């Protein structure tokens, strides 16, 4: 089963993909209009033959926005799973620093790494 993990943000989202037991950072999508983002996700899901989408949800206002975004993806016919992603960005930052990654590259892919941490956590607790 192929899964897409999404670390949702107001201006950009991080994406990770897994096939089996290991999540990998995929990319970061910057966007201005949510409609455009939804279309890009749908194209990606079709292209990568994704079976389910795991949307990370944290706390407060951002949790509401991530949940709303996930529901809009569900309306496009995608199977959506919501999963707690609290502290995934912090964990991703720590792991990339420990790996010796340069700051510029870390910042560019930070959201994809956060999506990967969240998706891996989902896999670890559900597979």
C-alpha beads as a LAMMPS data file, in Angstrom:
LAMMPS data file: protein, C-alpha beads

127 atoms
126 bonds

1 atom types
1 bond types

-500.0 500.0 xlo xhi
-500.0 500.0 ylo yhi
-500.0 500.0 zlo zhi

Masses

1 110.0

Atoms # bond

1 1 1 0.000 0.000 0.000
2 1 1 1.314 3.454 -0.926
3 1 1 0.687 6.282 1.513
4 1 1 1.112 10.025 1.131
5 1 1 1.860 11.993 4.295
6 1 1 0.979 15.689 4.414
7 1 1 2.384 18.247 6.835
8 1 1 -0.124 21.054 6.205
9 1 1 0.811 24.736 6.454
10 1 1 -0.817 28.005 5.413
11 1 1 1.696 28.807 2.670
12 1 1 3.368 25.461 2.000
13 1 1 2.940 21.780 2.682
14 1 1 5.441 19.005 3.166
15 1 1 4.911 15.664 1.480
16 1 1 6.281 12.218 2.249
17 1 1 5.581 8.877 0.597
18 1 1 5.797 5.348 1.903
19 1 1 5.458 1.994 0.318
20 1 1 5.745 -0.566 3.035
21 1 1 7.378 0.253 6.350
22 1 1 9.560 3.278 5.573
23 1 1 8.501 6.894 4.984
24 1 1 10.629 9.109 2.758
25 1 1 10.526 12.880 2.252
26 1 1 9.019 13.633 -1.155
27 1 1 8.726 17.388 -1.733
28 1 1 7.426 20.734 -0.560
29 1 1 4.635 22.553 -2.383
30 1 1 4.280 26.298 -1.940
31 1 1 0.876 27.713 -2.796
32 1 1 -1.271 30.819 -2.677
33 1 1 -4.700 29.384 -3.427
34 1 1 -6.041 26.257 -1.777
35 1 1 -7.890 25.194 -4.936
36 1 1 -4.583 25.070 -6.819
37 1 1 -3.061 23.004 -4.007
38 1 1 -5.939 20.521 -3.991
39 1 1 -5.522 20.021 -7.742
40 1 1 -1.777 19.417 -7.363
41 1 1 -2.366 16.858 -4.629
42 1 1 -4.954 15.025 -6.750
43 1 1 -2.529 14.873 -9.699
44 1 1 0.250 13.619 -7.413
45 1 1 -1.998 10.938 -5.888
46 1 1 -2.903 9.678 -9.374
47 1 1 0.690 9.841 -10.653
48 1 1 2.197 8.040 -7.639
49 1 1 -0.722 5.592 -7.306
50 1 1 -1.383 6.586 -3.686
51 1 1 -3.902 4.426 -1.796
52 1 1 -4.393 6.602 1.295
53 1 1 -3.452 10.094 2.438
54 1 1 -2.353 10.711 6.025
55 1 1 -2.896 14.335 7.043
56 1 1 -0.975 15.513 10.083
57 1 1 -3.019 17.390 12.673
58 1 1 -1.444 19.277 15.572
59 1 1 -3.236 21.632 17.969
60 1 1 -5.400 24.736 17.978
61 1 1 -6.118 26.783 14.873
62 1 1 -3.644 24.873 12.712
63 1 1 -5.427 21.621 13.643
64 1 1 -8.713 23.083 12.437
65 1 1 -7.122 24.207 9.170
66 1 1 -5.428 20.836 8.560
67 1 1 -8.680 18.995 9.287
68 1 1 -10.615 21.278 6.937
69 1 1 -8.003 20.703 4.229
70 1 1 -8.208 16.935 4.740
71 1 1 -11.997 17.035 4.429
72 1 1 -11.663 18.894 1.112
73 1 1 -9.290 16.168 -0.109
74 1 1 -11.873 13.585 0.977
75 1 1 -14.471 15.404 -1.165
76 1 1 -12.153 14.758 -4.151
77 1 1 -12.576 11.045 -3.519
78 1 1 -9.351 10.428 -1.610
79 1 1 -9.202 8.161 1.424
80 1 1 -8.011 10.372 4.294
81 1 1 -6.595 9.433 7.678
82 1 1 -5.916 12.100 10.302
83 1 1 -2.912 11.574 12.566
84 1 1 -1.341 13.574 15.395
85 1 1 1.760 15.351 14.103
86 1 1 2.569 17.368 17.222
87 1 1 6.325 18.053 17.371
88 1 1 7.069 16.393 14.017
89 1 1 8.708 19.597 12.742
90 1 1 10.900 19.820 15.851
91 1 1 11.907 16.157 15.449
92 1 1 12.645 16.681 11.757
93 1 1 14.854 19.689 12.535
94 1 1 16.811 17.730 15.121
95 1 1 17.307 14.743 12.826
96 1 1 18.503 16.876 9.902
97 1 1 20.952 18.754 12.151
98 1 1 22.276 15.466 13.532
99 1 1 22.737 14.246 9.964
100 1 1 24.964 17.277 9.280
101 1 1 22.673 18.766 6.663
102 1 1 23.441 22.351 5.658
103 1 1 21.027 24.988 6.982
104 1 1 19.830 26.111 3.519
105 1 1 18.910 22.571 2.454
106 1 1 17.341 21.899 5.865
107 1 1 15.076 24.941 5.534
108 1 1 14.100 24.081 1.954
109 1 1 13.008 20.552 2.849
110 1 1 11.963 21.020 6.470
111 1 1 8.261 20.464 5.777
112 1 1 8.946 17.324 3.725
113 1 1 11.068 15.966 6.582
114 1 1 8.285 16.807 9.049
115 1 1 5.799 14.949 6.833
116 1 1 8.191 12.013 6.765
117 1 1 8.541 11.970 10.568
118 1 1 4.756 12.118 10.955
119 1 1 4.148 9.401 8.346
120 1 1 6.816 7.170 9.886
121 1 1 5.186 7.596 13.288
122 1 1 1.855 6.595 11.733
123 1 1 3.438 3.531 10.131
124 1 1 5.161 2.526 13.366
125 1 1 1.912 2.646 15.308
126 1 1 -0.396 1.148 12.658
127 1 1 1.533 -1.448 10.667

Bonds

1 1 1 2
2 1 2 3
3 1 3 4
4 1 4 5
5 1 5 6
6 1 6 7
7 1 7 8
8 1 8 9
9 1 9 10
10 1 10 11
11 1 11 12
12 1 12 13
13 1 13 14
14 1 14 15
15 1 15 16
16 1 16 17
17 1 17 18
18 1 18 19
19 1 19 20
20 1 20 21
21 1 21 22
22 1 22 23
23 1 23 24
24 1 24 25
25 1 25 26
26 1 26 27
27 1 27 28
28 1 28 29
29 1 29 30
30 1 30 31
31 1 31 32
32 1 32 33
33 1 33 34
34 1 34 35
35 1 35 36
36 1 36 37
37 1 37 38
38 1 38 39
39 1 39 40
40 1 40 41
41 1 41 42
42 1 42 43
43 1 43 44
44 1 44 45
45 1 45 46
46 1 46 47
47 1 47 48
48 1 48 49
49 1 49 50
50 1 50 51
51 1 51 52
52 1 52 53
53 1 53 54
54 1 54 55
55 1 55 56
56 1 56 57
57 1 57 58
58 1 58 59
59 1 59 60
60 1 60 61
61 1 61 62
62 1 62 63
63 1 63 64
64 1 64 65
65 1 65 66
66 1 66 67
67 1 67 68
68 1 68 69
69 1 69 70
70 1 70 71
71 1 71 72
72 1 72 73
73 1 73 74
74 1 74 75
75 1 75 76
76 1 76 77
77 1 77 78
78 1 78 79
79 1 79 80
80 1 80 81
81 1 81 82
82 1 82 83
83 1 83 84
84 1 84 85
85 1 85 86
86 1 86 87
87 1 87 88
88 1 88 89
89 1 89 90
90 1 90 91
91 1 91 92
92 1 92 93
93 1 93 94
94 1 94 95
95 1 95 96
96 1 96 97
97 1 97 98
98 1 98 99
99 1 99 100
100 1 100 101
101 1 101 102
102 1 102 103
103 1 103 104
104 1 104 105
105 1 105 106
106 1 106 107
107 1 107 108
108 1 108 109
109 1 109 110
110 1 110 111
111 1 111 112
112 1 112 113
113 1 113 114
114 1 114 115
115 1 115 116
116 1 116 117
117 1 117 118
118 1 118 119
119 1 119 120
120 1 120 121
121 1 121 122
122 1 122 123
123 1 123 124
124 1 124 125
125 1 125 126
126 1 126 127
